[in-house]
Amino acid sequence: MTAGPTYEPLDEVRRLTNFSTGRLGGALADHLTNAGHEVLVLRGASATAPLPTNATDVQSFGSTADLRTRFENLSEQKWDAVFHAAAVSDFAFGKVFVRTLNGELMPIHDPTDGHRAGECRKLSTREGSLLAELLPTPKLLPMLRGWFPQALLVGWKYEMDGSRAQALDRGREQLRDARTDACVVNGAAYGEGFGLLEATGALQHLADLSQLCRALEALLRGKA
């Protein structure tokens, strides 16, 4: 189970992250543990929701690259299911530029030089206007089938724009593209509750988090 946000460092003290709290993933982890499953939670270091109270193990991750490494290491073991509820950043910092007096942009940090963004010294406002490049991060969900070929794989699709039907269509695209078994659709576009899409074409509307946890646990038992 993954929960909470990743973060992508700009320098030694600043980060790019999102508003995910890790609440949903923590609640699902507790529900599955109470149902008799052994649950490992990979939890974003910036998550603000209370820690899962009953999970078998809770480990922290930081950046998208860190979470990817943890997946790769865990793929050496057999897992019955992977519930990927973490909110992974879509972007990480690339080059950082300062604008010179003559208006030119001069790079002051370049991740391709072998140094990660978080290793960059603290950037000072005395340097003037800065321009930071945002680079797309690798999508981890489509990689899960290669790492965990026999596991039940469940992804999340949080959509802000469009209608419920459009949000569900994007969830179906995720199922096809990532070769997952199920997709949980939520967010402002979906509206109240959750939509649980399965690769079989089945769709359930679940009114609240409690119903969602029960439905996902039923999927897991059906996979066993």
C-alpha positions as CSV (number, residue, x, y, z in Angstrom):
1,M,0.0,0.0,0.0
2,T,1.3,3.4,-0.9
3,A,-0.1,6.6,0.7
4,G,0.6,10.3,0.8
5,P,2.6,12.6,-1.4
6,T,6.0,12.5,-3.0
7,Y,8.2,15.6,-2.9
8,E,10.7,16.9,-5.3
9,P,13.5,19.1,-3.9
10,L,14.5,22.4,-5.3
11,D,17.4,23.0,-3.0
12,E,18.4,22.0,0.5
13,V,15.3,23.4,2.1
14,R,12.6,23.9,-0.5
15,R,10.4,21.3,-2.1
16,L,7.6,20.8,-4.8
17,T,4.8,18.6,-3.4
18,N,1.0,18.3,-3.3
19,F,-1.8,18.4,-0.8
20,S,-2.2,14.6,-0.3
21,T,-2.5,13.7,3.4
22,G,-2.2,9.9,3.2
23,R,-5.6,9.6,5.0
24,L,-7.2,7.3,2.4
25,G,-4.2,4.9,2.2
26,G,-3.9,4.8,5.9
27,A,-7.5,3.9,6.4
28,L,-7.3,1.2,3.8
29,A,-4.2,-0.2,5.4
30,D,-5.9,-0.4,8.8
31,H,-9.0,-2.0,7.2
32,L,-7.0,-4.7,5.5
33,T,-4.9,-5.4,8.6
34,N,-8.1,-5.7,10.7
35,A,-9.4,-8.2,8.1
36,G,-6.4,-10.4,8.6
37,H,-4.0,-9.3,5.9
38,E,-0.3,-8.4,6.4
39,V,0.2,-4.9,5.1
40,L,3.3,-3.0,4.3
41,V,2.7,0.8,4.0
42,L,5.0,3.0,1.9
43,R,4.0,6.4,3.3
44,G,5.1,9.8,2.0
45,A,7.4,11.6,4.4
46,S,5.2,14.7,4.1
47,A,1.9,12.9,4.8
48,T,0.0,14.7,7.6
49,A,-2.7,12.1,8.4
50,P,-2.3,9.9,11.5
51,L,-0.1,6.9,10.9
52,P,-1.9,3.6,10.3
53,T,-2.4,2.0,13.7
54,N,-2.3,-1.6,12.8
55,A,-0.2,-2.0,9.7
56,T,2.4,-4.7,9.8
57,D,5.2,-2.3,8.7
58,V,5.3,1.4,7.7
59,Q,8.2,2.8,5.7
60,S,8.8,6.3,4.5
61,F,9.6,7.6,1.0
62,G,10.5,11.0,-0.3
63,S,10.9,11.7,-4.0
64,T,9.4,9.8,-7.0
65,A,12.9,8.3,-7.5
66,D,13.0,7.1,-3.9
67,L,9.5,5.4,-4.3
68,R,10.6,3.8,-7.5
69,T,13.7,2.3,-5.8
70,R,11.5,0.9,-3.0
71,F,9.2,-0.7,-5.6
72,E,12.2,-2.3,-7.3
73,N,13.6,-3.7,-4.1
74,L,10.2,-5.0,-3.0
75,S,9.7,-6.7,-6.4
76,E,12.2,-9.3,-5.3
77,Q,9.5,-10.7,-2.9
78,K,6.1,-12.1,-3.7
79,W,3.1,-9.8,-3.0
80,D,-0.5,-10.6,-3.4
81,A,-1.6,-7.1,-4.1
82,V,-0.3,-3.5,-4.6
83,F,-2.7,-0.7,-3.8
84,H,-1.0,2.4,-5.3
85,A,-2.8,5.3,-3.6
86,A,0.2,7.7,-3.3
87,A,0.0,11.1,-5.0
88,V,3.1,11.0,-7.1
89,S,4.4,14.4,-8.3
90,D,4.0,14.9,-12.1
91,F,7.0,17.1,-12.2
92,A,10.5,17.4,-10.7
93,F,12.9,20.3,-10.9
94,G,15.4,20.4,-13.8
95,K,17.8,23.3,-14.4
96,V,17.5,26.4,-12.3
97,F,18.5,29.8,-13.9
98,V,19.2,33.2,-12.7
99,R,18.5,36.3,-14.8
100,T,21.6,38.4,-15.3
101,L,21.6,42.2,-15.4
102,N,21.5,42.1,-19.2
103,G,18.5,39.9,-19.2
104,E,20.2,36.6,-20.1
105,L,19.4,33.4,-18.2
106,M,22.4,31.8,-16.6
107,P,22.1,28.2,-15.2
108,I,23.1,27.9,-11.6
109,H,22.0,24.3,-11.1
110,D,21.8,21.4,-13.6
111,P,20.7,17.9,-12.5
112,T,22.4,16.4,-15.5
113,D,25.8,17.3,-14.0
114,G,25.4,14.4,-11.6
115,H,24.0,16.3,-8.6
116,R,20.4,15.9,-7.5
117,A,18.2,18.9,-7.0
118,G,18.2,18.4,-3.2
119,E,21.9,18.7,-3.2
120,C,21.8,22.2,-4.5
121,R,22.7,24.8,-1.9
122,K,19.9,27.0,-0.5
123,L,19.0,29.5,-3.1
124,S,19.0,33.1,-1.9
125,T,16.6,35.9,-2.8
126,R,19.7,38.1,-3.2
127,E,20.4,36.3,-6.4
128,G,17.3,38.0,-7.9
129,S,14.7,36.4,-10.2
130,L,15.0,32.7,-10.7
131,L,13.5,30.5,-13.4
132,A,13.1,26.8,-12.5
133,E,12.6,24.1,-15.2
134,L,9.9,21.5,-14.4
135,L,10.5,18.1,-16.0
136,P,7.9,15.3,-16.1
137,T,8.6,12.5,-13.7
138,P,8.4,8.8,-14.8
139,K,5.0,7.3,-14.4
140,L,5.3,4.5,-11.8
141,L,1.9,2.9,-12.2
142,P,2.6,1.4,-15.7
143,M,5.8,-0.1,-14.3
144,L,4.1,-2.1,-11.5
145,R,3.0,-5.0,-13.8
146,G,6.6,-5.7,-14.7
147,W,7.7,-5.6,-11.1
148,F,4.7,-7.5,-9.7
149,P,3.4,-9.7,-12.5
150,Q,1.1,-11.9,-10.5
151,A,-0.3,-9.3,-8.0
152,L,-3.6,-7.6,-7.9
153,L,-2.8,-4.1,-9.0
154,V,-5.1,-1.2,-8.0
155,G,-4.4,2.4,-9.1
156,W,-6.1,5.7,-8.4
157,K,-7.4,8.4,-10.8
158,Y,-8.0,11.8,-9.1
159,E,-9.7,14.1,-11.5
160,M,-10.5,17.8,-11.0
161,D,-11.9,18.8,-14.4
162,G,-14.8,17.5,-16.5
163,S,-17.8,15.4,-15.8
164,R,-18.2,12.1,-13.9
165,A,-18.4,10.2,-17.2
166,Q,-15.2,11.8,-18.4
167,A,-13.4,11.0,-15.2
168,L,-14.5,7.4,-15.5
169,D,-13.3,7.3,-19.1
170,R,-9.9,8.5,-18.0
171,G,-9.9,5.7,-15.4
172,R,-10.6,3.2,-18.1
173,E,-7.7,4.5,-20.1
174,Q,-5.5,4.0,-17.0
175,L,-6.7,0.4,-16.7
176,R,-5.6,-0.2,-20.3
177,D,-2.4,1.7,-20.3
178,A,-1.1,0.5,-16.9
179,R,-2.5,-3.1,-17.2
180,T,-4.0,-2.8,-13.7
181,D,-6.8,-4.8,-12.3
182,A,-8.8,-2.0,-10.9
183,C,-8.9,1.8,-10.7
184,V,-10.4,4.0,-8.0
185,V,-11.8,7.2,-9.5
186,N,-12.5,10.3,-7.3
187,G,-12.0,14.0,-7.1
188,A,-14.2,17.0,-8.1
189,A,-14.9,15.7,-11.6
190,Y,-16.3,12.4,-10.1
191,G,-18.2,14.1,-7.3
192,E,-19.2,12.6,-4.0
193,G,-17.9,9.1,-3.2
194,F,-15.7,6.9,-5.4
195,G,-16.0,4.9,-8.6
196,L,-14.4,1.5,-8.6
197,L,-13.6,0.3,-12.1
198,E,-12.4,-3.2,-12.9
199,A,-10.5,-4.4,-15.9
200,T,-13.5,-6.8,-16.5
201,G,-15.6,-3.7,-17.2
202,A,-17.5,-3.8,-13.9
203,L,-18.2,-0.5,-12.2
204,Q,-19.3,0.2,-8.6
205,H,-20.3,3.5,-7.0
206,L,-19.1,3.6,-3.4
207,A,-20.6,6.4,-1.2
208,D,-17.8,6.7,1.3
209,L,-14.3,5.5,2.3
210,S,-15.7,2.7,4.5
211,Q,-17.6,1.2,1.5
212,L,-14.5,1.6,-0.7
213,C,-12.3,-0.3,1.8
214,R,-14.8,-3.2,1.9
215,A,-15.0,-3.3,-1.9
216,L,-11.2,-3.4,-2.3
217,E,-10.8,-6.1,0.4
218,A,-13.4,-8.1,-1.5
219,L,-11.3,-7.8,-4.7
220,L,-8.3,-9.0,-2.8
221,R,-10.1,-12.0,-1.4
222,G,-11.4,-12.8,-4.9
223,K,-7.8,-12.7,-6.2
224,A,-6.6,-15.2,-3.6
